[in-house]
Amino acid sequence: MDPRIEEHARILVEWSTEVKAGDMVVINATPDAHELVVALYRAIAKAGGRVVTLMNSEEALRAFYDGASEETLQVVPEHLKAITETCDVFIALRSPVNTKALANVEPKRIMIDNKTQQEIQSIRLGKRWSLTVHPCQTLAQQANMSLEEYRDFVYGAILIDWAEESKMLYVMKEHLESHKDIRYIGPETDLFASTEGRIWIASDGKHNMPSGEVFTAPVDDSVEGKIYFDIPFLQQGKVIEGVRLSFEKGEVVDFSAEKEEATLKSIIETDEGSRRLGEIAIGTNRGIKQYTLNMLFDEKIGDTIHCALGRAYKDCNGVNESAVHVDMIKSMHKGEIYAGEELIYSKGRYFYES
């Protein structure tokens, strides 16, 4: 086994989820993540935890959508709910075989299923949870890399000193919390949001791995202005590009996309909460230098910001409810970020960088 896989597992168990003796651990994994599952079993056992693995795949999910009636899509999977409620730790591993398996599924059907499982997702987020990837051919191809190049890319972003990274992120968090609002300015962008009463989260690898962002939930009716997201992203098996959103009193009042506008429309029209931002964030991970159509990495890229339509995180004191949480990313190389009246990012540098 590549020793980097064992180090990845160690970080997930010791740093991200802090598994301890007696913990009930659930791993949700795709078949191509088998090596990391093996390494995790060893690390979890050493920590004294008990573990069970749930297998899923994009093709299996596609088969479910193809066969299920609308009534079946609205049946809550009580067995999944039960195991989620009773576990202490939930680790999700993404190592897909086919990232486009859901591309031809009617978006409405996916949204119905998301709504059905919304309560389960909320329960999961209340656990010690972590989401990561195991390098595979599919993700390497999606990133336009060889498998070896992609392995180097993944481990370069993950196998770092997260205790040191955490210190920098908490400097950013504390600075942002000393102000009551934030403003993004850049090409086709001038977006304002109040953050009064909200908590900024320093995402230091305790949940997402890799991480490297600071995020919060905006005050729901405070978002005003427009924003252009110039980095493509994958959603429902489709690549959405060139998203433009306009907000008034917190709600999307106009939108467009250069590619897959119909998919964007289906996201925005999912429910009442999907017309609002549930998250605003700043990416800080300098080890991630290019986008790979994988949001777990792309939203953490240094010199970027991102916003998510839909569900807000309770840890931020967010209140927006939705069946979706869809992140969209903007490069800020030609932009500026203000916290209150203070310029905290300009010309490729954050306030704490000399």
GIWO-V485474 format. One record per run of one state. SS is the DSSP state (h for helix, s for strand, l for the rest). FROM is the first residue (numbers start at 0). LEN is the number of residues. If there is no record, write none. Layout:
SS|FROM|LEN ; SS|FROM|LEN
//
This chain:
l|0|2 ; h|2|14 ; l|16|7 ; s|23|6 ; l|29|1 ; h|30|17 ; l|47|2 ; s|49|6 ; l|55|2 ; h|57|10 ; l|67|2 ; h|69|4 ; l|73|4 ; h|77|9 ; l|86|2 ; s|88|6 ; l|94|12 ; h|106|10 ; l|116|1 ; h|117|8 ; l|125|2 ; s|127|6 ; l|133|3 ; h|136|6 ; l|142|4 ; h|146|12 ; l|158|3 ; h|161|15 ; l|176|4 ; s|180|6 ; l|186|2 ; s|188|6 ; l|194|6 ; s|200|3 ; l|203|4 ; s|207|1 ; l|208|4 ; s|212|4 ; l|216|7 ; s|223|6 ; l|229|1 ; s|230|1 ; l|231|1 ; s|232|3 ; l|235|2 ; s|237|4 ; l|241|1 ; s|242|6 ; l|248|2 ; s|250|6 ; l|256|2 ; s|258|1 ; l|259|1 ; h|260|8 ; l|268|3 ; h|271|4 ; l|275|1 ; s|276|7 ; l|283|1 ; s|284|1 ; l|285|9 ; h|294|4 ; l|298|2 ; s|300|1 ; l|301|2 ; s|303|7 ; l|310|3 ; h|313|3 ; l|316|8 ; s|324|7 ; l|331|4 ; s|335|4 ; l|339|2 ; s|341|5 ; l|346|2 ; s|348|2 ; l|350|4
//
